[in-house]
Amino acid sequence: MRLNFALTAATSGLAIGVAALATPAFAQSVGSVDFEKEIIVTGTRSGTQEVGGVSAPDTSKAKAVLTAENIQRQNPGQTILDTINQIPGVSFQNNDAYGSSGGTLSIRGFSSDRISLTFDGVPLNDSGNYAIYSNQQIDPELIEQVNVNLGTTDVDSPTASAVGGTVNLRSKKPDHDMGVMLSGSAGEFDFMRLFAKIETGDLTESGLRAWVSASRATNDNPFNNYGKVNKQQYNAKIYQPLGGDDFFSLSGHYNQNRNNFFGSLPLRTDTTQSIANQTLRVAGPLSGNRFPITKLERFYTINAPCMIPAGVNGTADAASTCGTEFDRRYNPSNTGNVRAQLRLTLADNLVLNVEPSYQYVKANGGGTVTGEEGLRDINPAGGTANLAACRTTPTSANNSCVTGYIGGRPYFGRDVNGDGDMLDSVTVIAPSQTQTHRIGVIAGLRYEMDESNTLRLTYTFDRARHRQTGEVGAVAYTGEPLDVFPVNEGLKDSTGTVLQKRDRLSYAVLHQVSGEYRGEFFDNRLTVTAGVRAPFFRRDLNQNCFTTSAGGFVDCFGTNSALNSAYATLNPAAAGPQQRVFNFSKVLPNVGFTYDVIDNVSVFANFSQGLSVPGTDSLYNAFFFAPGTAGTKPKPETTDNFDLGVRYRSGKVQASISGYYNQFRNRLASAYDPVLDQNVYRNLGNVKKYGLDGYVAYQPVDFLTFYAFGSVMKSEIRDNIAIGENTDGTPIYAPTAGKREAGAPKYSWGGTVRGRVGPVELGITAKRTGERYVYDTNEATFQGSFVPLGAKTSTGATPALTAAQQAATGQIYGATAPAYWLVNLDMRLSLEGLGLNDQTYLQLNVYNLTDSFYVGGFGGGLVQSNTFNRTTGVSSYGSPGFVQIGAPRTVSGTVVFKF
């Protein structure tokens, strides 16, 4: 038995390589054996390499693969989405350096809800809104490779939204030899992580083997005095070879996260409350705060610890602010899956693949609301009588005072805080709860017609039962939730009904057939791929609340049929509980070629179409409109994607550059508003994107490697977007025509320098991410008033600002989040000279070496929130959006023992 001791750390500068696989790599699934060679980014020196670990492949798509060696150079526990940030066209902003607190991903300007993420063929995007949760990914020690398609989609992608590319994770095979790996990590911000993996080795002569693993990670958030991360994960895999390349495997995964939100601040840098009010505005997470101006201001305090005062009998107690800050919100999740994979050769040239899976999700996000012990009037004739009126006259010709979740807050009709009266306002938690049960299967046949021609056919089934609720939960006197999952036992009103802010059940179903052909011609100089996929989507939606606006706001009364009936009678404009079914389908081609012009130069091209059907949030918003009227069925988004590139390959230099063009139709975007706790949707109509991606690698000598990469992206919204209307029904617009989409960097570039002297290896990776517009209008953020495009007064005149309005209007943030550098360093010392094996080393890493201060992740918005006065034709600027603070400099390390 040999002892293996290693020290690794946060995020390393990576030895970047691009190498051809000796055998095809799986993309979405076992059955999706890619017909093209793949770009591999790898840190290993073994295998087929030509220029310092770089070998450019012949592929019709812009594709990248990170191998296990590269992935495991990152800090143990780091999210895989931070690891792929080195790939051209990929942009990721991590909320902290350890990967357990979330982040923001885009590929070629496409947000994460348009990127398909799969794990051993299992789709990981949220089945409701297609979001990707970066902090719920598998432990990096268990990932064999991550495969990234930039802007294009594999023909068998099991997704409803992959118009922006795919990210596919594949877990490692069990080892042939028995072994144990124990890892202990420590770092700044009280980071601690333990990881253990047991390999059984071959249990039978046929090669049956398995591994099991467990991990636990905790750390403080890097910015304030309160938030923490507590994460645990368990994985297992059994693998049985069946002869040749055939096999059967069964895997399981479970992840549990308990973390607080943090670092989300209003994007404004004005230092006083307003032009008229010179009271100082300080950096912090409250709506009246601002974004930091200096590095030191990144570290702020919130009201913790605190105490909620006891209620006083006979007094109308106000709700306490203790525990109400954004940073006090929890984002708990329990996620798991079971997946099987079978590859079986039916004949010499015919292969069957079957991959069933089951997933479970229990998660929520959101904060506190003010609840009322009294009742709420639902009769518009009474002008929604106040609490005092409902106490004295709960029922009359004009008053109908009831319990329920109404107008954004719960009304209990009972004593909640135990002070013996029903007069109080109380603080309760009301997160958006989601529970999902999801089953799927991917089955395919691959037929090799001859050495130059191959065909595959695939069927995909995916069914997710998506239960979305918003139960109200109690808080302790410290402001802490009694249970981070109020769904376990929500608070009830006086009628025994559990109060909740939403109550809906969705079934998202996909049936998809796909086929792909690959042929090689002219002595294998020309390779052609031609594929097609035909997805059929069904959305069965059941709304149990009353939809009161096109923005998706609802009033909920649970299963109380009498209250539902009374509310419907008094509020006929609200859309009552109902079921609607939506169907979407489209045939999507995917074709490409590569051609070797001369020995060192090849050209490649690809064309594909993509489809993203509306998520459940936008479909439920449509319930406000009567069936059959405009707005009841949002159109799906479609894309036409074109890639064209050229590669150069020689003994010392390898380079590739590719251009892309994307035509986007019916562009629907959403951004999360943490104050409203709502996803706010905007439709940008037609949008086009185009840009360049490229890299070059140079290795003058064996122990020195240079790698550089870069991307330039441009998007253009075709039309001005309607955001409201005048009194005469004519529209007012956001001036978006010809503007860039918000949230995506204009460019990014960077590289790695890696050198080795004896047992010491030093790497530095640097990346510069370009400016990102805050709004689709490409305008700055303001306070005060403005006249919207196309606005009129109620008399039809052209509106204008008064002198007082002009004096009160001023800029509070620029049009873009500035460009920034992110530099990471790693240093590794091999301990092989001490008689240990060649995997034994010490490593120290620094994330954000220069402690760069920058705006982190944000989704962007159509236009700054505002309120339009239809009489004067003037709008008042609202609050700016919230954005993350970029992760600060962080040092961490790990000790690894292998037996």
N, C-alpha and C positions, 0 to 999 in steps of 0.2 A: 504494500500500500504506500502511495506517495502523497505527501502533503502538498497541496497547492494553495499558496498564499498570494493575494493580489489586492492592490489598492486602486480603485477607480473613483471618478468624481463627476461633478455636475454635467456640463455640456462641453465636449471636447472639440478642438479643431480637428477636422477629420481628414484622413488621407483619402482623397477623392480619386476614384477610378471609374472607368467605363469599360466593361469587359463583356465579351460574349459568353453565354452559358454553354457548357458542353452539352447539356440536354435542355429541352424546352422547360420554361418555368410556368407554373400555374398562375393564372390571373384571378378571375372571379372564383373559380372552382377547379376541382380536379379535372372536370371535363373541359375546361377552357384552356387546354394546352395551347399556348400561343403559337400561331403559325409564323410569327416573326421572331427574329432574334431580339434581345432586349438590352437596353442600357442598364448597366449595373454600377452603382456607386459602392465601392468596397474599400475596406481598409486592409485587407489581407494581401500578402505578397505572393501567395501561392496561386496556382491555376494558370490559365492562359492569359498572360498579360504581355503587352508589347512596349508601352511607353510609361514607365513608372506606375504600372497598374491600370493603364488606360488602353481600351480597345473599342473603337467605335463600331457599332453593329449596323447591319443592313435591316432597317425596319421602316415601314410606311408611316408609322405613328411616332409622335414625340412621346417617349416612354422612359421611365426611370425605375430602377430597382435598387433598394438598399439591402445589403446582406446583413447577416447576424453579426459579423465582426464589426461592421460599421455601427449598427444599432446599439450594440453593447458597450461601445465607447462612451455613450451618453451616461449621465447620472442614472444609476439604478432607480427604476420607478418613473423615469421621464416619459412623458407622453410621446408616442410615435409621431404625432403631428408636428412636434417641435423638431424632431429629427429630420423630417423631409423638408425643412425650411431651406436647406442647402440646394435644393433642386431648382433649376431655372423655371420661372413662372409661378413658383409656390411662395406664398407669403403667410407667415404665421406669427401672431403676437401672443406670447405666453403670459398668463397672469402672474405666475411666479416661476422660479427657476427649477422647481421640482416636478411640475407637470400635473399636480393633483387639484388645481384650482380653476381649470378651464382656460380657454384661449379662443382666438379668432383666426379662422383659416380661410384663405381664398386661393384659387388656382386660375391664373390668367384673368383675374378680376371677377371670377365667379365665386359667390359666397358658398359657405359650407353646405347650405341646404340645397345646393345644386351639384354637389359632389357625392358620388356613391362611395360609401365606406363599407367594406365587407371584411369578414374575419373567417377564414376557411370556408368562403362561399356564403356565409351567413350575413344578410344585410343588417347593418348597425344603425343606419339613419332612423331617427324617430319616425314611427309609422304615421304620426299625425301631421307634424310640421316639417319633417325631413331634416331636422337639426342633427348636428354631430356634436357629441359630448366628449371633448378631448380628454377629460379627467377620468373616464371610465374604461380606458383601453387596457388590454392585456399587458402584464409585466413584460418589459422589453427583453429580459433574459430568455423568454420563451418564443420570441419571434424569429423565424428562420429568414424571412425576407418580407419587405413591403414593396409592392408593385404599384407604380403611379402612371396613369394615363393622363397626359396634359391636354385637357380640352376635348378629348374624344372618349367614346364609350365602347366597351366590348359588346359584341352582339348579344351576349347572354347576360348582360348586367341585370340583376334582379332588383330593379329600383324604379321608383316613380319620378325621379328628379335628376338623373345623371346627365344634365346638359353641359356641365362644366368639368367633366373628367371623373376618374375613378381612383380610389386608394384602396388597395387590397392587401390585407395582412395574411400571412400564412404561418401557423405555429410549427415549431420544430418537431422532427421525428424523434422518438426515443432512441437513446444510444444503445449500441450493441453491448457495451461494458457496464457493469454495475458501478454506481458511483453516488456520492452525496456532495451537494454544494450548499454551503452555509455562508451567508453574506450579512454583514452588519455595516450600516452606513450612518454617518453623522455629518452635520454641516451647520451653516449659519441659520438663524431664525429657529433654533432648537429642532433642527431636522434630525429625525431618527428613523431608520428603516431596517427591518430584518427580512431576509428572504431565505427560503430553504427549498431545495429540490432533491428528490430521490429518484435515481434511475435504477430500474430493476435489472437492466441488461437483458440478454436473451434468456428467456425462461424455458424455451423448448428448442429442439433442433430445427424447427421450422422458422424460428426467429421471432416468436411472440415476445413482445417487450412493452414496457410502459414507463411513464414518469408521473409523479405527483409533485405539486409545489404549493407553497403558501407564502404570503408576504404581509407585512404590516408596516405602515408608514404614518408618521405624525410630524407636523411642523406648525409653527405659528405663521400667520400671514405676515408679509414683509413690511406692512405700512402702518398698521395701527396697534392699539393696545388691547385688542380683544380677540379677533378671529383666529380660528385654528382649523387644521385639517387632520382628519383621522380616517385612514383608509386601510382596508384589509381585502385580500384577494386570495382565491383558491383555484387551482387548475389541475387537470389530470388528462392523460391521453394514453390510450391502449392502441398498439399497432401490431397488425398481423400480416406479414407478407404472404402472398398467395401464389408466388412463382413469377419469375420475370419481373416486370414492372407492376404487376397486379398487387393489390393490398386491400385490407379493410382496416378502418380506424374508428374509434369511438372516443370523443373528447367531451369534457365538461369544464365550465367556467363560471365563477361566481365572484362578483365584486361588490363591496359595500363601502360607500363614501359618506362621511359626515363632515361637511365643511360649511363655513360661513362665506357669504358674499363679502367682497372687500375691494377697495381700490377703484371704485366706480364713482367718478366725480363729475359735476357739471362742467362742460367745456366752455368756460369763460374765464378771462383773466382780468376783468375790471376789478379794481380794489375797493370800490365803495358800492353801497347798495343801489344807488341810481345817481343820475346827474343832480337831482334835487335833494337826495338824501345821502349825505357824505359819511354816514356810519360805515365803518370798515367792513369789508367782506373778506373772510378768511378762507384758506384752503380747507376743504372738507367734503364729506359725502352728502350733506343736506342740500335741499333745493336752493337755499339762500347762501350757500357757500360757492367756492370757485375752484378751478383747477390750479395746481401748484405753479408757481413762477420759477422757483429755485429747486435745486435738488433736496435741500433741507426740508422744504415744505411738503415733500412727498410723505413724510412721516407725521401723521396727525393723530389726535386722540378723539375718542367718542365718549359718550356718557356711560361708562362702564367701569366699575360696578355701579349699580343704582338700585333704588328700591321704590316699588309702587306703594303709595300711602294707603292705609286701610280706609275703607268707606265709612262715612259718618251717617248714621241713621237720621232720616228726615232732611238730609241735604242732597241737592242735585250735584253729586261729585262729577268733576270733569275727568276725562280719560287722561291717564298719565302718559308722558312721553317716554318713560323708561322702557327700553327694549324696542323702540320703534325705528331706530336708525337703519338705513340700508345695510350697514355692516353687521347688524344683529340678525339678519335673515339667514336661515339655514337653507342649504341646497342638498338634502339627503337623497341618496339613491341606493337601491338594492337591484342589481342586474345580474342575470345569469343566462346561460344557454347550454344546451346539449346538442351535439352535432355528430353525425356519422358520415363517413366517406367510403365509397366502394369503387374500385377500379377493377374491371374484369375483362379479360381478353376472350371474346367469343369465337374468334377465328384469327388467323394470322394477320388479317388486315382490318379487323373489326373489333372495336373496344367500346364497352359499356361503362358509363359512370352514373352512379346514383348517390345523391347527397341529401338526406333528410335532416331537419333541424327543428328545435323548439327554443323559443326565447321567452324570458320573463323580465318585466320591468316594473319596479315600484319606485316612483320618484316624485319630487315636487320642488317648487321654487316660488318664492313670494314672501311677503312680509305681513305686517300687522295692519289691522283696520280698527276704526272706532265703532264698537257695537253699542246699541242702546237697549237698556232694560225696558223701555216703554214700547209703544206701538207706533205704527206708521200708517198715515192716511193714504189709501190708494184711489180715492175718488177725486178726479180732477176738478169736480164742481166745488170742492172745498179748498182748492188751492194747495193740496197736500198739507193739511193742518199740522201745526207744530206739535211737539211732544206734550206740551202743557194742555193744549186743546184736546188731544187724544186721551189724556188722563181724565179730563172732566166730562167730555162728550165723545166717547169712542164710536158711537153709532148715531147717525142722524140722517136727514135727507141729503146733507152735503158731506158728511163724514163717514168713512168706512175704515176704521183703524184696526190694523191686523198685525200679526207677526209675519216674519219672512225675511229674505235677503233682498232688499229693495233699495234702488238708487245708490248702490255701491256700499251698503253697510247692513249688518244683521240687526233685526229687531226681535228681542227675546220674549217680551211680555212676562217677564219674571225677574226675580232678584238673582243677579249673577255673582256679585262680589260678596254676598253674604252679610250685608249690613242691615238687612231687615226692611229695605224699601225697594221701590221700582222706579227710582228717579235718576239713576246714574248713567253716565257714559263710561264704557269700559274698553280697555285695550284687549284685543284677541288676535290670534294669528289666523290668516286665511290664505294659505298658499294654494297654488294651482296643482292639484294632485293628478297624477297619471298612473294607471296600472294597465299593463299590456301583456297579453298572451298571444304569441305569434308562432305559427307553424309554417314550414316551407319545405320544398323539395326541388332540387335541380337534377334532371335526368337527361343524359345525352348519349349519342352514338357517334363515334369517329371512325370514318371509313377511308382507308388508304387505297385509292384506286390503282396507283402505281408509285414509283419512286418520286415522280414529279407532281402528282395530283392528289390532294387530300380534301375530304368533305366531312363536315360535322353537322349534326342536327341536335337541338336542345329544346327541352320543355322545362319551364319554370313555373312553380306555383308558390304563392305567398299570401297568407291570410293572417291579418292582425286584428285582434279584438282590443280596441283602444278605449278604455274607460277614463273619462276626464271629469273630475269632480273638484269641489272647492270647499270642503268641510271646514267649519270654524273650530279652532282649538283654544284651550285655556292657557294662560301664562301664569307663572309663579310670581311671587312678590318681587323677585329679582329681575323680572322682565324676560326670563327664559321660558321657552315653551315647555309645557309638561310632557308633551310628546311631539317630536318633530314630524310625525305622521298623524295629523288630525283625522285622517281617514280611518284610523284604528278605532276611535271612539269620539266622534264629533259632538260638539255642544248642541243641545236641543232647546227648542223654544217651549212655551207653556203648553203647547198642544202635543208635545212629544216628538215633533219633527226635527230631524237634524238640519241645521241651517248650513247652506252652502252657496257659494257665489256662482257656481256653474254646475251643470248636471247633464252630461251627455254621453252617449254610447255610440261608437263608430266601428264599422267593419271595413277595413281596407284590404281589398282582394286584387291579386294580380294573377292572370293567366298569360303566359308568354311562350310563343314558339319562335325559334331562331335557327338560322342556318348560315354556314360560312364555307367558302371554297378557297383553297390555296393552290396555285400552280406555278411551276418554275419553267422558264423558257430560255432559248438562246444560250445553251450551255450554262444554265443557272445564273446568267447575268441579269435576267429580268425575273422578278418575283411579283406575282399579282395576287391580291386577296380581294374577295368579293363576298359580302355578307348582308344579311337582312334580319331584322327582328320585328316581330309584330306583337306588341303588348296590348292586353285588354284589361283595363282598370275598372273596378267597381267600387264605389264609395256609398255604403249604406249608413246614413247618418240619422241619429235619433236625438232630438233636442227636447229636454224635459222642462225647460224654462221658457219664459217669455222674452223674445228678442225685441229690444226697445229702440235700437238704432242700427244703421248700416255699418257702424263700427264694431258691432258684436256685443254691445252692452246688454245685460239681461237682468230680469227680476225673477227670483226663484222661490217657490213655495213647497218644494219637495212633492210628496205623494198626497198632500192635503187637497183632495178633490174639491171640497167646498170653497177653499180659498182660490184655487185655480179658476173655478167657475165664476166666482165673484170678480176676480181681477179681469178676466176676459170680458165680462159684461161691461165693466166700467172703463176699460181701456181697449177699445176695439182697434186702435191703430197699432197696438203691439201684436207681433206675430206669436201665436200661442204654441204650446208644445206640439211637435209634429215629427214625422219621418219623411225624409227625402232620399232618393237614390240617384246617384250620378254615374254615368258611364263614359269612359274615354278610351279611344283606341287610335292607333296610327301605325302604318307600315314605315319602318325606318331603315334606309340603306346605309351601308358602311363599306366603302371600297378604297383600295389603295395599291401602290406599287413601289418597288425599289428597283433601281437600274444602276449597274456598275458601269460608269462611263469609261474609265480607265482603271488600272489596278489600284490606284490610291484615291480615286474620287468616285463617289456615288451620289445620285440624286434620289429623292423620295417624295411622295405626295400621298395625301389621304383626303377623302371626302366622307363625311358622316352627317346624319341628321339626329337630333336629340329631341326628347319630349320631357316636359315637367308638368304633371297635372297639378291643379290647385290642392294645397294642403287643407286639412279639415278646418283650420281656423277661418280661412277665407270662404270656404263653402258654408260654414255655419253663419258667417256674417250675411250671406245671401238669403238666409231665412227671413230677414226683415222684409224682403220683397215677396209679394204674392207669387205663387207658382205660375210660370209662363210669362211673367213680365221681365223687362230688361233688368239685368243684374242678378237673376236667379241661378245662372250657370256660368261662372267665370270661365273664360276660355283657357285652355292649357297653353303653356309656353312651348314654342318650337324653335329649334336652331338649325342652321346650316353651317357646318364647320369645314373649313378648308385648311390644310397644312401643306407646305411646300418647303423643301430644304435641300441642303448639300452638305456632304461630309468629306473631310480630307483625313487620310490615314497614312502615316509614315513611321519610320523607326524611332524618331525622337519627338514628333509632334502629332497630336490628334486633335481635330477640331470639328465642330458641327455648328451650323447656324440654320434656323428654320423660321419661316414667317407663317403667320396664321391670320385667317379672316373668319369672323363669326357674325352671321346675321340672326338677330334675336327678334322674335315676334311675340306680341302679347306679354311683354316683360312685366311680371308681377313681383314686387319686392316687399319685404317686411322687415321691421326693426322693432326690437323689444323696448318698450318704455318702462323703466323700473318704477316710475312714480305711479303710473296708471296700472302697472302689472298687466299690460296688454300687449299683444303683437299688433302693430299698426301697419296696415298694408297700403301700398301705393302701386299704381299701374303706370309704367313708363312707355307703353305702346311698343314701337319698334326701336331697337337699339342695335348698333353694329359695334363690333370689337375687332381690333386688329393689332398686330405687334410682332416682335421678334424675340426669340429665345436663342441662346447660344452658349458654348463653352469651348475652352481650349486647355489642353494639358501638355506639359513639357517636362521631360526628365533628362537633364543633361548628364547626370551620373546616377548610379544605382541608389545612393543614399540621400538624394535631394529631388524633391518633386514640387512642381508648381501647378496649381489648378485655378482657373478663373471662370466665372459664369456671369451671365447678365440677361436681363429681360427688359423690354420696353413695351408698354401697353397703352393703347388709346381706345377709348370708347366714345360713342357719340349718340346721344338721344335725339331722335328725329324731330319730335314735335314738342310744343308747349303742352303741359299737362293740366287739365281742368282740376281745380281744387275747391270750387264753390260756385255760387251763382248770385247774380244781382236780383233785385226785387222783380224785375221783368222776366226772369228766367234765363237771361243770357249768362254765359259762363265767365268766370274769372280764372286766370291761369297762373301757374308757376312758370317762370321763363326758363324752360329746360331745353328748348330747341338748340341743337348744336353743342350742348354741354356734355361733360364727362359724367359718368356714374360716380356716386360718392362711395367712399370706403376702400377703393382699390388703389394701390400705389401706382404712380405714373411709370416708375421704373424700379428695378433692383439690380444690384451687381455686387460682386464680392469674390472671394477666393480663399484658398488655403496654401500655406507654405509649410512644408513638412521636411524636417531633416533628421538624420540619424547619425550619431557618433558613438561607436561602441555599443554599450548597453542602454544608452540614453536616446530617447526619441522625443522631439519637441514639435508641436504643431500649433499654428495660429490660424484661426478661421475668422474672417471678417465679412460682414454683409451690410451694405447700405440700402435701406428701403426708402423709396422716394416719397414725395408729398402725396397725401390722400385728401381729396375734397371731403368736406363735412356734409354738404348738401348737394343734391343733384342739380340745383340751380347754379352751383359753383360760386355762390355768394358768401360774404362774410356773415358772422353772427352779430345781431344788433339788439339793443333795447330801445323801446319807444314805439313809433308808428311808421307806417308806409302805405302807399297806394298800390294795390295789386294790379297786375296787367289785366286790362279789360274791365276794371271796376267802374261802376257808375253810382251816383247818389240815387236815392229813392225817386227823385224827379227826373232822372235821366241825364243829369249834368255831369261834367267831368270833375271828379273829386280832387281836393288839394289839402295839404297839411296846413294847419293853422301855425302861427308863429310860435305858440306855446308847444305844440307838438314837435315842431322842428327843433326847438331848443332842448327838448327832452329826449331826442333821438341821438344815439351814438353807437359806435362799434364796440363790441365786447370780446370778440375773437376774430381771427382772420379766416379766410376762405378755406385754408388747408391746414391739416396737421403737418408740421415740418418733417422733412426727411431726417433720418437718424442712422447712426452706425450701431451695430451690435457685434462686438468682438469677443471671441471665446478662446481660451488658451488651455492646452493640456500638455502635461509632461509625464512621460512614462519611463520607468527604469526597469529593465528586464532583470529578473533574479535567477535566470537560468544558470549563470555562472556560479551560483551557490549550491548547485547540485539538484535544483528543483526542475520541474518540467518547463517546456517552452511556453506554457500558458501562464506562468507565474510572473507577476510584475507589480510594481508600485506605480500609482498614477494620481496626479493632482490636477484638478480642473478648476477653472474660474469662468463662471457665466457672466457676461457683460463686464469684461475686464476693465474697460474704461469708465464704468459706472455711468453710462450714457443715460441722460434724462429725456424721456420721450413719451408721446401719447401712444398708449397701447392699442388694444383692440376696440373697434366700434363698427357698427353696421352701416352707418350713414343714414340719411333721410332724404325725402323728396324736397322738403323746404322747412325752414324753421317754423315751429308751431306758432300759430297766430289765431286771433279772433277777429272775424270780419264783421264790421258794422254795416248792415245792409241799408241803413238810412243815410249815413255820411259817405259810404264807399271807401272807408279807411280801415285798415287792419292794424291791430296792436300786436307787436311781437310778444311771443310767449317765452317760456324758459328754454334754454338750449338743451341739447341732448346730453346724455351721460356717456363717458368714455372711461376706459381703464387706464391706469398708470402703468407704463412699461416696467417689467421686472428689473430690480436693481442688481448691482454686483453681488454675486453669491459664490462662496467657496464651500465645497463639500468633498467628502472622501468616503471610501468604502474599503472594508477588509473582507476578502473572499477566501474561504477555505474549500478546497476540493479534495475529496478522498476517492 
